[in-house]
Amino acid sequence: MEEQLREHLIHRRVTFALQAILVVGFIAEVWAKQWFTAVITSGIILITFVPLFLEKKFRVFIPPEFVLVSIAFVFASLFLGEIHGYYTRYWWWDIALHTGSGILLGIVGFLLVHLLNETEDIGVHLKPGFVALFAFLFAVGMGALWEIFEFGMDRFFGTNMQKQMLGDPSGLTDTMWDLIVDTLGAMVIAVLGYGYIKKARNKSFLERWIHSFIRKNPRLFNRHR
């Protein structure tokens, strides 16, 4: 119990540190009159408070590990990647983050359908294979929507979110690699999620997060007796 409390405290401190860096970055951008990046940074800061809003507004507990990973992903992808140019500075940055996005979105998709599957009032009973398939398709679908968003931003606002280069002015290669690594990340979660439902054991990180989410949100999981 004490070890869990220490871990939660560490997660919250790291989360606060990332939020503090974002606030400092926002102040610096306003001071330098970089209004566009300041607006983007302010949006990122608001995103980091979404888990707290869900917990306060809807009484939904989100494991601090997942909160930290989600905020770290937003920080790395938008603040470091888009604003500070890490996507062009490090060739592997885009691949790593899109793989991570596939994993995170796969977890969200799995929890959504698992919640429907375990809620008594809804009365839905889906097989483990379909739950895993939904999580996989949810992550891949959200990844495709993000690529459409990147295309729209580049086309209408003149950004370079698709990382158009001399050898590939259309950005197609970047888009396809993004979708491929999104798919691989989603596949990892689909396999782990399937194993969790079939064996109901607490081994992998996904299984620990799901177990924590279910334990902390008993009102969302009213099983049939």
N, C-alpha and C positions, 0 to 999 in steps of 0.2 A: 504493500500500500504506500509506504513511504517512498519507494523507488518510483512508483507511478506519479506521485505528487511532484517529485524532483524533475521527472521528465516533462510533466506538464508545465512546470515553472520555467524550465529551459526553453521549451517551445514558445511560450508566451513572450519571454524576454527577447528571443531571436526575432519573433514577429514584430515586436515593438521596435527593435533596432532597425529592421527593414522599413517600417513605416516612418521612423525618424529620418532615415536617409532620404526617403521620398519627399518629406516635408522640407528638409534642407535644400534638396534639389529644386523644389518648387519656388522657394524663396529666392534662390540664386537666379533662376530663370526670369522671375519677375523683375529682379534687380537689374538684370541684363536686358530687359525688355524683349525677351524671347517669348512672345505671347502665345504662339502656337504650341510650342513644347510645354509651356506652363499650363495650358488648358489640358493637354494630354496627361501631364503629370498629376494634375488635380483629379482627373478622371480615374487614374490608376489608384490614387489614394482612397477615393470613394469605393473602388472595387474591393480593396483590402478590408473594408469594414462590412462587407456583405455577410460573412459568417456571423458576426456579432449581431447584425440586424435580424437575421433568421432566428438566432437564439432568443433574442429579446421579443420579437414580434410574434413568432409562431411557436416558441418554446421547443425548438428543434436543436438538440445538442449535436454539434459536429466535433468529432475527435480533433484535439489540438494538433496531432500529427498531420492530418489532412489539411487543416487550416494553414499550418506553416508551409507545407509543400505547395499549396495553391498560391499563397501570397508570394513565396519565393519564385514560383513559375511566372506570375504576372510581373514581378520585379525584373526577372532576367529577360523575359521576352519583350516587354514594352519599354521599360525604363532603360535597361542596358542595351537591349537589342535594337529597338527602333530609334530611341532618342540619342543614345550614345554610340551608335554605329557598330555594335559588337557583331552584327550579322555579316558585315563586310570586313571587319577586322579579323575575325576568326571563322574559317570556312566551316568548322564543325558545329558552330553555335546553333545554326538553323536546324541542322539534323537532330542534335541532342534535344532541343526544345520541342520540336514536332513529335519526336518519339515520346517525350514526357507528356505532351498534350494528349496523345493517343491513350496513354496510361490513365491520366486523370479523368478524361472524358469517359473512358471505359468504366472506371470506378463509379462515376456519377450515374451512367446508364444502368449499371448493375444494381446500384442501390435503389434507383427509381423503380425498376421492374420487380426487384426483390421486395420492396415495400408494398407494391400492389399485390404481390403474390401472397404476402403474409398478413394482410389486413382483412379482418373478418367481415367488415361492412361491405367490402367490394366483392368478395366471393370469387376471386380469380385464382385458379390453380394451374400454374404453368410448369412444364417439365424443366429440369435443369438445363437441358440442351437448348431450349428456346430462350431461357433467361440469359444464358451465355451468348446466344446469337443476337439477342436484342442489345446487350451491352456492346458487343462488337460493332453492330450496324449503327448504333447511336453515336459511338465515337467516330467512326468513319464518316458518317453523315455530317456531324458537326465540323469535322475537319474540312470536308468539301465546302460547307457554307463559309468557313473562314477563308478558303482560297477564293471564293467568289467575292468576299468582302475586300480582300487584297487587290483583286483585279479592278473592282470598282473604285477603290481609293487611287490606284495608279492611273486609271483612265480619266477620272473626273477631277482629281485634285493634284495630279502631277507628282505623286509620291513614288517611291521605288520599293514598295513592300514585296513585290515579286522578285526582287533582286535581278533585274534585267541587266545583262552583261553583253559585251561585244559579240561573243560567240552565240548568244541566245537572246536577241533583243525582245523576243516575245514573252520571255519569262516562263515558257512552257516547261523547260527542264527543272527549274526550281519548284514549280507547282507539282510536277509528277513525283519528284523525290520527297516533297513534303507529304503527299498523299500516301506514298509507299511506307514511310517511317511512321506516319499516323496509324496505318493499318497494322504494322508490326506491333506497335505499342498496344493497340486495342486487342490484338490477338492474345498477347500475354495476359491481359486482364480477363479475357473471355475464358481462357484455359484455367486460370487460378480460381475464377468465380465458379466455374463448373465443378472443379474439385472441392470447393468449399461446400456447395450444396450437396454433393454426393457423399462426402465423408464427414462433414460438419465438425472438422477438427480445426484447432487454432494453431496453425504453423506459419504460413506465409504472412507477409506484411498486410496483404489484402484481407486475409482472414481475421487478423487482429483488429484491423480498422472496422470491418463489418461487425465483428463480435462486440466491439466497443460501442458502435453506433446503435446496435439493437439493444444492448444492455442499458444505455443511457436514455433511450427513447421508447420505453415499454408501451406507452399509450399508442404508438404508431404500429405496433406489432401485436395485435390482438388475435392470437392463433385460435383456430377452431379446436375445441376440446372434444 
